[in-house]
Amino acid sequence: MSEKKEIKITAAKGRPMLTWVGKRPLRSVTAFPAQHVETFAASEEEANQASPIWKDWPTSYPQGGLLFHGDNKEVLGHLLANGFRGKVKLIYIDPPFDSGADYVRKVQLRGGAATAKIDGENYALGEQIQYTDIWANDNYLQFMYERLLLAKELLANNGTIWLHCDWHKCHHLRCLLDEVFGQDNFCNEVVWQRTFSRAASGTLNNIHDTMLIYSKCKEFTWNKILMPVTENYIESRFTMVDEKSGKLFQGIVLTAPGISKGETGQDWHGFSPTAQGRHWANNLAERERLNAEGKIYWPPNGGWPRLKRFADEVDGIALQSLWTGISPINSQALDDTGFPTQKPEELIERIIHCSSNPNDLVLDCFIGSGTTAAVAQKLGRRWIGCDINKGAIQTTAKRLQGIMAEQSKALQNAAPQLPGMETDEKAPVPAQHAFGVWRVNDYDLKIQRNEAIKLACEYVGIERLASDSFFDGKLGKKLVKIIPFEHPLSPLDLEELKRELEARPELENVIVFVCLGIELSARTWIEDWNRLRKGAETVNKIEVIELRTDEKYGNFIKHEPATGKVAIARSGDKITVKIEDFISPTILKRLDMDAPLFKAKISDWRSQIDCVMIDTAYDGEVFNVVLSDVPEKKKDLIEGTYTLVAPVGKTTVAVKIIDMLGEEVLIQETV
């Protein structure tokens, strides 16, 4: 896991093939190392138990759930490089839908302040962008194409992938899946009726999502699921009454397609299946037995005999491709995480039951609120999740900590199982009792491009462009290009602009670069460029807004980190941790825009804190969660004072505090 290397990717050979501007095959991907940053174990004893289900697990990782923070393209490449190729039984992904909408996670303060959103200016500044679902169409197709190619490499030969989408891109995504997996490996299209009504629109309201299911090979894992028999189903299908027993039944055809020259093709009671191009579905002895038992219905009008299927013999209705009765998450739900794209657990549970068995490995590389990992954990599956957004990782980690803690407690309190006793199928034994959080390509040191664009546009007043593949927005009539914040404006960026303008000679706008820092050589390049473009009629003049020194927009991204005051003391074999104060300047600054709200709501500093985690033996690298204080409800506050068992000898105690905007504060002391 320490070396960067190139991983070869199998070319897509399926048909038909969708084309778009800039389509590129993904022949290889760079595999970056992963940095282990956090571990949670509900029970150390349970987490370390040896189990044969891990015999195929790569030795480079501990036996447990894996949660990755990073671009999923690079995370998938990392997994391929570290022994997971062909190991995943089920992949479920709920990627951005290319719908032109911004997806945000609502952030509220805890306790009495939980009813007050953090707002400021014209934007809800307490809302964190999870990902911005605004794409140039071609970019979106290339984005999905590359990730589907990587997903196929990770999928087991008997595995399936479920891709969740809506009407915006369902047709394009199906073409991509046909190309990557082959149209012969298309299994099903599932339609989920996610709501029953919406506000009126100019055409038909869209009230459903679609899930496209593909396999890697012809033989794949599929478990038959029976849905409960409804009263309406019985009334509509079982319309006849057996004279002898008085039971309701329906008539089932006794023949099957195709002519047979054997006994199943012979006449029976004057009926010739061959004349209809069919044959009897049962042999003669079986038909005679059923007839003797009164299970054959002979229509009084002389019609063909049929098999009696009694209503009380129906175990259930086979699951079909139209899924109704599963409601979306609402704001009052107990498992609501605040993610607008969060899917209900019942939906994911059905998918996992269909396409995997206990102990199988499930992957979701757009983990979001963590529903896939949460359900996989509850159903006894192993799981891997990843997301580029830090808020998604934090939300998922908290959710899994709570589930594992409950499972561990239930196992400890459970009565011993005697031989022959049946276990509760709804509560299978967990496949793992621990999970780790990892970073790929060190994304904590960089600001995501979509976050950079959003922040810059809000601050400067830029109007976003959803359809331009190069420019990010407009400032009046000027076109704006935002440079990623991890590097200054350089001549390479300017040369890229020059090529774009040469390809689009119709553009005559002034160009504005928004950046953090500018190289000296870039300033010279711009001076030379503008020197040739003087006068009122000039086109494509370049302006620069440097967000730290600009006269009008300076002092942008001047971050003052959150701080906490924590007392850590040791007394014999006990360690006491007391959080005495905490302040998040970012939260206070945003609330300060509405002074009455600020004065009314920050009466208890704990309302700023989302959760607290403690490691009593921190080694400076991996944070092992010994205690996790995650309030169950939004109105609840952290406890703030904790007593833990002290390790033998001198030890370093680390306290990690995460505020309501996702910022982490790490305080450590040796005792």
C-alpha positions as CSV (number, residue, x, y, z in Angstrom):
1,M,0.0,0.0,0.0
2,S,3.0,2.3,0.0
3,E,3.9,2.5,-3.7
4,K,2.2,4.3,-6.6
5,K,1.7,2.0,-9.6
6,E,-0.2,1.7,-12.8
7,I,-3.1,-0.9,-12.9
8,K,-4.1,-2.2,-16.3
9,I,-7.9,-2.1,-17.2
10,T,-9.6,-4.5,-19.6
11,A,-11.1,-2.7,-22.6
12,A,-14.9,-2.6,-23.0
13,K,-16.0,-4.8,-25.9
14,G,-19.7,-4.7,-25.7
15,R,-22.2,-3.3,-28.1
16,P,-23.8,-0.9,-28.8
17,M,-21.3,1.8,-28.2
18,L,-22.2,5.3,-27.1
19,T,-20.0,8.1,-28.4
20,W,-19.4,11.6,-27.0
21,V,-16.9,14.4,-27.3
22,G,-13.7,13.5,-25.6
23,K,-14.4,9.8,-25.1
24,R,-11.3,8.1,-24.0
25,P,-10.7,4.4,-23.1
26,L,-9.4,3.8,-19.7
27,R,-6.4,1.6,-20.3
28,S,-4.8,2.0,-16.9
29,V,-5.3,3.8,-13.6
30,T,-2.8,5.1,-11.1
31,A,-3.0,3.2,-7.8
32,F,-2.1,5.6,-4.9
33,P,-1.3,4.4,-1.4
34,A,-4.0,4.6,1.3
35,Q,-3.3,6.2,4.7
36,H,-5.0,4.5,7.7
37,V,-6.5,7.3,9.9
38,E,-9.1,5.7,12.1
39,T,-10.3,2.4,13.5
40,F,-13.5,1.5,15.4
41,A,-14.0,-1.8,17.1
42,A,-17.3,-2.4,19.0
43,S,-15.6,-5.3,20.8
44,E,-11.8,-6.0,20.6
45,E,-12.4,-9.7,21.4
46,E,-15.0,-10.1,18.7
47,A,-13.0,-8.1,16.2
48,N,-10.0,-10.3,16.6
49,Q,-11.9,-13.6,16.2
50,A,-10.6,-15.8,13.4
51,S,-13.1,-16.8,10.8
52,P,-12.9,-18.7,7.5
53,I,-14.9,-16.1,5.7
54,W,-11.8,-14.0,5.5
55,K,-9.5,-16.6,3.9
56,D,-9.7,-14.7,0.5
57,W,-9.1,-11.3,2.2
58,P,-6.0,-9.4,1.1
59,T,-3.3,-9.5,3.8
60,S,-2.7,-5.8,3.3
61,Y,-5.9,-4.9,5.2
62,P,-7.3,-5.9,8.6
63,Q,-10.4,-8.1,8.6
64,G,-13.3,-5.7,8.8
65,G,-15.2,-3.0,7.0
66,L,-13.3,-0.5,4.8
67,L,-14.3,3.1,4.5
68,F,-12.3,5.2,2.1
69,H,-12.1,9.0,1.8
70,G,-11.1,9.9,-1.8
71,D,-12.0,10.2,-5.4
72,N,-13.7,6.8,-6.2
73,K,-11.7,6.4,-9.4
74,E,-8.5,6.4,-7.4
75,V,-10.0,4.3,-4.6
76,L,-11.2,1.6,-7.1
77,G,-7.8,1.6,-8.6
78,H,-6.3,1.2,-5.2
79,L,-8.5,-1.8,-4.4
80,L,-7.5,-3.4,-7.7
81,A,-3.9,-3.0,-6.8
82,N,-4.3,-4.5,-3.4
83,G,-6.0,-7.8,-4.0
84,F,-9.7,-7.1,-4.4
85,R,-9.9,-7.8,-8.2
86,G,-12.8,-10.2,-8.8
87,K,-13.7,-10.4,-5.0
88,V,-16.9,-8.2,-4.9
89,K,-20.2,-10.1,-5.1
90,L,-22.5,-7.1,-5.3
91,I,-21.9,-3.5,-6.3
92,Y,-24.7,-1.0,-5.7
93,I,-24.0,2.6,-6.8
94,D,-26.3,5.7,-6.6
95,P,-24.1,8.2,-8.5
96,P,-25.0,11.8,-9.4
97,F,-27.9,11.9,-11.8
98,D,-26.7,14.8,-13.9
99,S,-29.9,16.5,-13.1
100,G,-28.6,20.1,-12.8
101,A,-29.3,20.2,-9.0
102,D,-27.1,21.0,-6.1
103,Y,-27.2,18.3,-3.4
104,V,-26.6,19.6,0.1
105,R,-26.6,18.2,3.6
106,K,-28.5,20.4,6.1
107,V,-26.4,21.3,9.1
108,Q,-28.0,22.3,12.3
109,L,-26.8,22.9,15.8
110,R,-27.5,20.4,18.5
111,G,-29.7,20.8,21.6
112,G,-32.0,23.8,21.8
113,A,-30.3,25.2,18.7
114,A,-31.3,22.3,16.6
115,T,-34.3,24.1,15.2
116,A,-32.2,27.0,13.8
117,K,-30.4,26.6,10.5
118,I,-27.1,28.4,10.1
119,D,-27.9,31.0,7.4
120,G,-26.1,34.0,6.0
121,E,-26.4,36.5,3.2
122,N,-28.4,34.9,0.3
123,Y,-27.1,31.4,0.9
124,A,-27.6,28.8,3.6
125,L,-24.0,28.8,4.7
126,G,-24.6,25.9,7.1
127,E,-25.3,23.6,4.1
128,Q,-22.4,21.6,3.0
129,I,-22.2,20.6,-0.7
130,Q,-22.0,16.8,-0.8
131,Y,-21.3,16.9,-4.5
132,T,-22.5,19.3,-7.1
133,D,-24.6,17.5,-9.7
134,I,-23.9,20.0,-12.4
135,W,-22.0,18.5,-15.4
136,A,-21.3,19.2,-19.0
137,N,-23.0,16.1,-20.6
138,D,-19.8,14.7,-22.2
139,N,-17.9,15.1,-18.9
140,Y,-20.6,13.2,-17.1
141,L,-20.5,10.3,-19.5
142,Q,-16.7,10.0,-19.3
143,F,-16.9,10.2,-15.5
144,M,-19.3,7.3,-15.4
145,Y,-17.6,5.3,-18.2
146,E,-14.3,5.2,-16.3
147,R,-15.9,4.1,-13.0
148,L,-18.0,1.4,-14.6
149,L,-14.9,-0.1,-16.2
150,L,-13.1,-0.2,-12.8
151,A,-16.2,-1.6,-11.1
152,K,-16.3,-4.5,-13.6
153,E,-12.7,-5.4,-12.7
154,L,-13.6,-5.7,-9.1
155,L,-16.8,-7.7,-9.6
156,A,-16.7,-11.4,-9.0
157,N,-17.7,-13.7,-11.9
158,N,-20.9,-14.6,-10.2
159,G,-21.6,-11.0,-9.1
160,T,-24.0,-8.3,-10.2
161,I,-23.9,-4.5,-10.3
162,W,-27.0,-2.4,-9.6
163,L,-26.9,1.2,-10.9
164,H,-29.5,3.5,-9.4
165,C,-30.6,6.4,-11.7
166,D,-33.5,8.5,-12.7
167,W,-35.0,9.7,-16.0
168,H,-32.3,12.3,-16.8
169,K,-29.6,9.8,-17.7
170,C,-31.1,6.3,-17.6
171,H,-31.0,5.8,-21.4
172,H,-27.3,6.9,-21.6
173,L,-26.2,4.8,-18.6
174,R,-27.8,1.7,-20.0
175,C,-25.8,2.2,-23.2
176,L,-22.7,2.6,-21.1
177,L,-23.5,-0.6,-19.2
178,D,-24.2,-2.5,-22.4
179,E,-20.7,-1.5,-23.7
180,V,-18.9,-2.2,-20.5
181,F,-20.6,-5.4,-19.4
182,G,-22.2,-6.6,-22.7
183,Q,-25.9,-6.3,-23.5
184,D,-26.2,-10.1,-23.1
185,N,-25.3,-9.6,-19.4
186,F,-28.3,-7.3,-18.8
187,C,-30.4,-8.9,-16.1
188,N,-33.3,-6.6,-15.2
189,E,-34.6,-3.1,-15.1
190,V,-36.2,-2.3,-11.7
191,V,-38.6,0.6,-11.4
192,W,-39.0,2.0,-7.9
193,Q,-42.0,4.2,-7.3
194,R,-40.4,6.5,-4.8
195,T,-43.3,8.8,-4.4
196,F,-47.1,8.9,-5.1
197,S,-47.5,12.6,-6.0
198,R,-45.5,15.7,-6.9
199,A,-46.2,19.3,-7.6
200,A,-47.9,19.8,-11.0
201,S,-45.6,20.0,-14.0
202,G,-46.1,20.8,-17.7
203,T,-46.1,17.1,-18.6
204,L,-46.4,13.8,-16.7
205,N,-44.9,13.9,-13.2
206,N,-41.8,11.7,-12.7
207,I,-42.4,9.7,-9.6
208,H,-40.0,6.8,-10.1
209,D,-36.3,5.9,-10.1
210,T,-34.7,3.1,-12.2
211,M,-32.2,0.5,-11.2
212,L,-30.2,-1.2,-14.0
213,I,-28.9,-4.7,-13.1
214,Y,-26.0,-6.3,-15.0
215,S,-23.9,-9.4,-14.3
216,K,-20.4,-10.2,-15.3
217,C,-21.1,-13.7,-16.5
218,K,-24.2,-15.8,-17.3
219,E,-24.1,-17.6,-13.9
220,F,-24.6,-15.1,-11.1
221,T,-25.9,-15.1,-7.6
222,W,-29.7,-14.5,-7.5
223,N,-32.0,-15.3,-4.5
224,K,-35.7,-15.7,-5.1
225,I,-37.7,-13.3,-3.0
226,L,-41.4,-13.9,-2.2
227,M,-43.6,-10.9,-1.4
228,P,-46.5,-11.2,1.0
229,V,-49.8,-12.4,-0.6
230,T,-52.4,-9.6,-0.5
231,E,-56.1,-9.9,-0.1
232,N,-56.6,-8.2,-3.5
233,Y,-54.2,-10.8,-5.1
234,I,-56.3,-13.7,-3.7
235,E,-59.6,-12.1,-4.7
236,S,-58.5,-11.3,-8.3
237,R,-56.8,-14.6,-9.1
238,F,-58.5,-17.3,-7.0
239,T,-62.0,-17.1,-8.3
240,M,-63.2,-20.7,-8.2
241,V,-64.3,-22.8,-5.3
242,D,-63.5,-26.5,-4.9
243,E,-66.8,-28.5,-4.5
244,K,-65.3,-31.0,-2.1
245,S,-63.2,-28.8,0.2
246,G,-64.8,-25.4,-0.3
247,K,-61.4,-23.9,-0.8
248,L,-60.6,-21.1,-3.3
249,F,-58.4,-22.1,-6.3
250,Q,-57.2,-21.0,-9.7
251,G,-56.6,-23.2,-12.7
252,I,-53.0,-23.6,-14.0
253,V,-52.2,-24.7,-17.5
254,L,-51.1,-28.4,-17.6
255,T,-49.1,-28.1,-20.8
256,A,-45.8,-26.5,-21.9
257,P,-44.5,-25.2,-25.2
258,G,-43.0,-27.7,-27.7
259,I,-44.0,-31.0,-29.2
260,S,-42.8,-34.3,-27.6
261,K,-42.7,-37.7,-29.1
262,G,-42.7,-39.4,-25.7
263,E,-45.5,-40.1,-23.3
264,T,-46.0,-36.4,-22.6
265,G,-47.0,-35.9,-26.2
266,Q,-49.7,-38.6,-26.1
267,D,-53.4,-37.9,-25.9
268,W,-54.9,-37.9,-22.4
269,H,-58.6,-38.1,-21.7
270,G,-59.3,-37.2,-25.3
271,F,-57.0,-34.0,-25.3
272,S,-54.1,-33.9,-27.7
273,P,-51.3,-31.4,-26.8
274,T,-49.5,-32.0,-30.1
275,A,-52.4,-30.4,-32.0
276,Q,-51.6,-27.2,-30.2
277,G,-47.8,-27.5,-30.6
278,R,-47.4,-28.3,-26.9
279,H,-46.8,-31.3,-24.6
280,W,-48.0,-32.2,-21.1
281,A,-46.0,-30.6,-18.3
282,N,-46.2,-33.8,-16.1
283,N,-45.7,-37.4,-16.9
284,L,-48.7,-39.7,-17.1
285,A,-48.3,-41.2,-13.6
286,E,-48.2,-37.7,-12.1
287,R,-51.3,-36.6,-13.9
288,E,-53.2,-39.6,-12.9
289,R,-52.2,-39.2,-9.2
290,L,-53.3,-35.5,-9.2
291,N,-56.5,-36.4,-10.9
292,A,-57.2,-39.2,-8.3
293,E,-56.6,-36.6,-5.5
294,G,-59.1,-34.2,-7.0
295,K,-56.5,-31.7,-8.0
296,I,-57.4,-31.5,-11.7
297,Y,-60.2,-29.2,-12.7
298,W,-62.4,-30.4,-15.6
299,P,-64.4,-27.4,-17.0
300,P,-68.1,-28.3,-17.4
301,N,-68.1,-26.8,-20.9
302,G,-65.5,-29.4,-22.0
303,G,-62.5,-27.1,-22.0
304,W,-59.0,-28.2,-21.3
305,P,-58.2,-29.7,-17.9
306,R,-56.2,-27.5,-15.5
307,L,-54.2,-28.0,-12.3
308,K,-55.9,-26.7,-9.2
309,R,-53.7,-24.2,-7.3
310,F,-55.3,-23.5,-3.9
311,A,-55.1,-20.1,-2.3
312,D,-53.9,-21.5,1.0
313,E,-50.9,-23.2,-0.7
314,V,-49.4,-19.9,-2.0
315,D,-46.3,-19.0,0.0
316,G,-45.9,-15.6,-1.6
317,I,-45.7,-13.7,-4.8
318,A,-42.4,-13.7,-6.7
319,L,-40.7,-10.3,-6.6
320,Q,-41.3,-8.4,-9.8
321,S,-39.6,-5.5,-11.5
322,L,-42.1,-2.8,-10.3
323,W,-41.4,-1.9,-6.7
324,T,-44.0,-0.1,-4.8
325,G,-44.7,0.4,-1.1
326,I,-41.1,1.5,-0.2
327,S,-41.3,5.2,0.8
328,P,-38.4,7.6,0.5
329,I,-36.6,9.0,3.6
330,N,-38.4,11.9,5.1
331,S,-37.1,14.5,7.6
332,Q,-38.9,12.9,10.5
333,A,-37.4,9.4,10.0
334,L,-35.2,8.0,12.7
335,D,-32.5,7.1,10.3
336,D,-32.6,10.4,8.4
337,T,-29.0,11.7,8.1
338,G,-29.8,14.9,6.3
339,F,-28.6,13.8,2.9
340,P,-31.2,14.7,0.2
341,T,-30.3,11.6,-1.9
342,Q,-30.4,9.2,1.0
343,K,-32.2,5.9,0.1
344,P,-34.4,4.0,2.5
345,E,-32.9,0.9,4.2
346,E,-35.8,-1.3,3.0
347,L,-34.8,-0.6,-0.6
348,I,-31.2,-1.5,-0.1
349,E,-32.1,-4.5,2.0
350,R,-34.1,-6.0,-0.9
351,I,-31.2,-5.5,-3.3
352,I,-28.7,-7.1,-0.9
353,H,-31.0,-10.1,-0.3
354,C,-31.5,-10.6,-4.1
355,S,-27.9,-10.5,-5.1
356,S,-25.7,-11.7,-2.2
357,N,-25.5,-14.2,0.6
358,P,-24.3,-13.7,4.2
359,N,-20.5,-13.1,4.4
360,D,-20.4,-11.9,0.7
361,L,-18.6,-8.7,-0.1
362,V,-20.7,-5.6,-1.0
363,L,-19.2,-2.4,-2.5
364,D,-20.7,1.1,-2.8
365,C,-18.3,3.7,-4.2
366,F,-20.8,6.6,-3.8
367,I,-21.5,5.8,-0.2
368,G,-23.2,9.1,0.7
369,S,-25.1,8.7,3.9
370,G,-23.8,5.1,4.3
371,T,-27.1,3.2,3.8
372,T,-25.5,0.4,1.8
373,A,-22.8,-0.2,4.4
374,A,-25.3,0.1,7.2
375,V,-27.7,-2.5,5.7
376,A,-24.8,-4.8,4.7
377,Q,-23.6,-4.7,8.3
378,K,-27.0,-5.6,9.6
379,L,-27.4,-8.5,7.1
380,G,-24.1,-10.1,7.9
381,R,-22.3,-9.1,4.7
382,R,-18.8,-7.7,4.4
383,W,-18.6,-4.2,2.9
384,I,-16.4,-1.5,1.4
385,G,-17.5,2.1,0.9
386,C,-15.9,5.3,-0.3
387,D,-16.8,8.9,-1.0
388,I,-14.9,12.0,-2.0
389,N,-16.8,14.1,0.5
390,K,-15.6,14.2,4.1
391,G,-19.1,14.8,5.4
392,A,-20.3,11.6,3.8
393,I,-17.4,9.7,5.5
394,Q,-18.2,11.2,8.9
395,T,-21.9,10.5,8.6
396,T,-21.3,6.9,7.5
397,A,-18.7,6.3,10.2
398,K,-21.0,7.5,13.0
399,R,-23.9,5.4,11.6
400,L,-21.8,2.2,11.5
401,Q,-20.4,2.8,15.0
402,G,-23.9,2.9,16.4
403,I,-24.9,-0.3,14.5
404,M,-21.8,-2.2,15.6
405,A,-22.2,-1.1,19.2
406,E,-25.9,-2.4,19.2
407,Q,-24.9,-5.7,17.5
408,S,-22.1,-6.2,20.1
409,K,-24.4,-5.5,23.0
410,A,-27.1,-7.9,21.5
411,L,-24.5,-10.7,21.1
412,Q,-23.3,-10.3,24.7
413,N,-26.8,-10.4,26.0
414,A,-28.0,-13.3,23.8
415,A,-28.8,-16.6,25.4
416,P,-26.5,-19.5,24.3
417,Q,-27.7,-21.3,21.2
418,L,-28.3,-25.0,21.6
419,P,-27.8,-27.5,18.8
420,G,-30.8,-27.6,16.5
421,M,-32.1,-24.2,17.6
422,E,-33.2,-21.9,14.8
423,T,-31.6,-18.5,14.6
424,D,-33.5,-15.3,13.8
425,E,-33.1,-14.7,10.0
426,K,-33.7,-11.0,10.5
427,A,-30.7,-10.7,12.7
428,P,-27.8,-12.7,11.1
429,V,-24.4,-12.8,12.8
430,P,-22.4,-9.8,11.8
431,A,-19.6,-10.5,9.3
432,Q,-17.3,-8.0,11.1
433,H,-17.2,-6.1,14.4
434,A,-14.8,-3.4,13.3
435,F,-14.0,-1.0,10.5
436,G,-11.3,1.3,9.5
437,V,-11.2,4.7,7.8
438,W,-8.6,5.3,5.1
439,R,-7.5,8.2,2.9
440,V,-6.4,7.7,-0.7
441,N,-4.1,10.3,-2.3
442,D,-4.3,12.5,0.8
443,Y,-7.4,14.4,0.0
444,D,-7.6,16.0,3.4
445,L,-4.8,18.4,2.2
446,K,-6.8,19.7,-0.8
447,I,-10.1,21.4,-1.3
448,Q,-12.4,19.7,-3.7
449,R,-12.9,21.5,-7.0
450,N,-16.7,21.6,-6.7
451,E,-16.4,23.1,-3.3
452,A,-13.8,25.6,-4.6
453,I,-16.2,26.6,-7.4
454,K,-19.2,27.0,-5.1
455,L,-17.3,29.1,-2.5
456,A,-15.7,31.3,-5.1
457,C,-19.0,31.8,-6.9
458,E,-20.8,32.7,-3.7
459,Y,-18.1,35.1,-2.6
460,V,-17.5,37.0,-5.8
461,G,-21.1,36.8,-7.1
462,I,-20.4,34.6,-10.1
463,E,-23.4,33.1,-12.0
464,R,-22.8,29.4,-12.5
465,L,-22.6,27.9,-16.0
466,A,-24.1,24.4,-16.1
467,S,-23.4,23.6,-19.7
468,D,-19.9,24.9,-20.5
469,S,-17.2,22.3,-20.3
470,F,-14.4,24.9,-19.8
471,F,-15.7,28.0,-18.1
472,D,-17.2,27.8,-14.6
473,G,-19.4,30.9,-14.7
474,K,-20.1,34.5,-15.8
475,L,-19.4,37.8,-14.0
476,G,-21.7,40.2,-15.9
477,K,-20.6,39.6,-19.5
478,K,-17.2,38.2,-18.5
479,L,-16.4,34.5,-18.6
480,V,-14.9,33.1,-15.5
481,K,-12.4,30.2,-15.0
482,I,-11.7,29.1,-11.4
483,I,-8.3,27.5,-10.8
484,P,-8.2,24.6,-8.3
485,F,-7.2,26.0,-5.0
486,E,-4.3,23.6,-4.4
487,H,-2.1,25.4,-6.9
488,P,-1.6,29.0,-8.1
489,L,-2.4,30.3,-11.5
490,S,0.4,29.2,-13.8
491,P,1.4,29.6,-17.5
492,L,0.0,26.1,-18.1
493,D,-3.5,27.3,-17.1
494,L,-3.0,30.3,-19.5
495,E,-1.9,28.1,-22.4
496,E,-5.0,25.9,-21.8
497,L,-7.2,29.0,-22.1
498,K,-5.3,30.0,-25.3
499,R,-6.1,26.6,-26.9
500,E,-9.8,26.9,-25.8
501,L,-10.1,30.3,-27.4
502,E,-8.5,29.2,-30.6
503,A,-11.1,26.4,-30.8
504,R,-13.9,28.8,-30.1
505,P,-13.2,31.9,-32.2
506,E,-16.8,33.2,-31.7
507,L,-16.0,34.1,-28.0
508,E,-15.2,37.7,-27.6
509,N,-15.7,38.1,-23.8
510,V,-13.3,39.3,-21.3
511,I,-11.8,36.4,-19.4
512,V,-11.5,36.4,-15.6
513,F,-9.3,33.9,-13.7
514,V,-10.2,33.3,-10.0
515,C,-7.3,31.8,-8.1
516,L,-5.4,31.4,-4.8
517,G,-2.0,32.6,-5.7
518,I,-0.4,33.5,-9.1
519,E,3.1,32.6,-10.4
520,L,5.3,35.5,-11.4
521,S,5.7,34.0,-14.9
522,A,2.0,33.9,-15.2
523,R,1.8,37.7,-14.5
524,T,4.3,38.3,-17.2
525,W,2.3,36.1,-19.6
526,I,-0.9,38.0,-18.9
527,E,0.8,41.4,-19.4
528,D,2.2,40.3,-22.8
529,W,-1.3,39.0,-23.8
530,N,-3.1,42.2,-22.7
531,R,-0.5,44.5,-24.3
532,L,-1.8,43.2,-27.7
533,R,-5.4,43.8,-26.7
534,K,-5.9,47.6,-26.1
535,G,-8.7,49.8,-27.0
536,A,-12.5,49.7,-26.7
537,E,-13.0,47.0,-29.3
538,T,-10.5,44.5,-27.8
539,V,-11.6,40.9,-27.2
540,N,-10.5,38.2,-24.7
541,K,-8.6,40.5,-22.4
542,I,-7.6,38.6,-19.2
543,E,-8.3,39.8,-15.7
544,V,-7.3,38.1,-12.4
545,I,-9.1,37.9,-9.1
546,E,-6.5,36.6,-6.6
547,L,-8.6,35.8,-3.5
548,R,-6.0,36.6,-0.9
549,T,-4.6,39.9,-2.2
550,D,-7.2,41.4,-4.6
551,E,-8.3,44.9,-3.6
552,K,-12.0,44.1,-3.7
553,Y,-12.1,40.4,-2.9
554,G,-9.0,40.0,-0.7
555,N,-8.9,38.0,2.6
556,F,-10.9,35.1,1.2
557,I,-10.4,31.7,2.8
558,K,-8.8,33.1,5.9
559,H,-9.5,30.0,8.0
560,E,-9.5,30.2,11.8
561,P,-9.5,26.6,13.1
562,A,-11.9,25.4,15.8
563,T,-10.3,24.9,19.2
564,G,-11.2,23.0,22.3
565,K,-10.1,23.0,26.0
566,V,-9.8,19.5,27.3
567,A,-8.6,18.3,30.7
568,I,-7.0,14.8,30.7
569,A,-6.1,13.2,34.0
570,R,-5.0,9.8,35.2
571,S,-5.7,8.2,38.6
572,G,-4.5,4.7,39.0
573,D,-6.1,2.5,36.4
574,K,-8.6,5.1,35.3
575,I,-8.4,8.0,32.8
576,T,-10.7,11.0,33.0
577,V,-11.4,13.2,30.0
578,K,-13.3,16.4,30.5
579,I,-14.1,18.8,27.6
580,E,-14.3,22.2,29.3
581,D,-14.9,24.4,26.3
582,F,-15.1,24.4,22.5
583,I,-15.4,27.1,19.9
584,S,-15.8,27.0,16.1
585,P,-15.0,30.4,14.7
586,T,-16.5,29.3,11.4
587,I,-19.9,28.5,13.0
588,L,-19.8,31.7,15.1
589,K,-18.9,33.8,12.0
590,R,-21.9,32.4,10.1
591,L,-24.2,32.9,13.0
592,D,-22.9,36.4,13.7
593,M,-24.6,37.4,10.5
594,D,-27.9,37.1,12.5
595,A,-27.0,38.5,15.9
596,P,-30.3,37.6,17.6
597,L,-30.0,34.0,16.5
598,F,-26.4,33.9,17.8
599,K,-27.3,35.3,21.2
600,A,-30.3,33.0,21.6
601,K,-28.8,29.8,20.4
602,I,-25.2,29.4,21.6
603,S,-26.0,29.2,25.3
604,D,-24.1,25.9,25.5
605,W,-20.9,25.3,23.6
606,R,-21.8,21.6,23.3
607,S,-24.4,22.5,20.6
608,Q,-21.5,23.1,18.2
609,I,-20.2,19.6,18.6
610,D,-21.5,16.7,16.5
611,C,-19.5,13.9,18.2
612,V,-16.5,13.0,20.3
613,M,-14.1,10.1,19.9
614,I,-11.3,9.0,22.3
615,D,-8.2,6.8,21.8
616,T,-6.4,6.0,25.1
617,A,-3.3,4.7,23.3
618,Y,-2.7,6.9,20.4
619,D,0.4,6.1,18.4
620,G,0.4,9.4,16.3
621,E,-0.7,7.7,13.1
622,V,-3.9,5.5,13.4
623,F,-6.7,6.7,15.7
624,N,-8.3,3.7,17.4
625,V,-11.7,4.6,18.7
626,V,-12.0,3.3,22.3
627,L,-15.0,5.5,23.2
628,S,-17.4,7.2,20.8
629,D,-20.0,9.7,22.0
630,V,-22.5,10.2,19.1
631,P,-25.8,11.7,20.4
632,E,-28.7,9.6,19.1
633,K,-31.0,12.5,18.4
634,K,-30.4,16.0,17.0
635,K,-31.7,17.6,20.2
636,D,-29.2,15.6,22.3
637,L,-25.8,17.0,23.4
638,I,-22.5,15.2,24.0
639,E,-21.8,14.2,27.6
640,G,-18.5,16.0,27.7
641,T,-17.0,14.1,30.7
642,Y,-15.7,10.5,30.3
643,T,-14.0,7.9,32.4
644,L,-12.0,5.1,30.7
645,V,-9.8,2.2,31.6
646,A,-6.1,3.2,31.5
647,P,-3.6,1.1,29.6
648,V,-0.6,-0.2,31.5
649,G,2.2,2.3,31.7
650,K,2.6,5.7,30.2
651,T,0.2,6.4,27.3
652,T,-0.9,9.1,25.0
653,V,-4.6,10.0,25.2
654,A,-6.1,11.6,22.0
655,V,-9.5,13.3,21.9
656,K,-11.1,14.0,18.5
657,I,-13.9,16.5,18.5
658,I,-15.9,17.0,15.3
659,D,-18.1,20.1,15.0
660,M,-21.4,20.4,13.2
661,L,-19.7,21.5,10.0
662,G,-17.4,18.5,9.9
663,E,-14.2,20.2,11.1
664,E,-12.0,18.0,13.3
665,V,-10.0,19.1,16.4
666,L,-7.4,16.6,17.8
667,I,-6.1,17.2,21.3
668,Q,-3.6,14.8,22.8
669,E,-1.7,14.4,26.1
670,T,0.6,11.8,27.6
671,V,-0.4,10.6,31.1
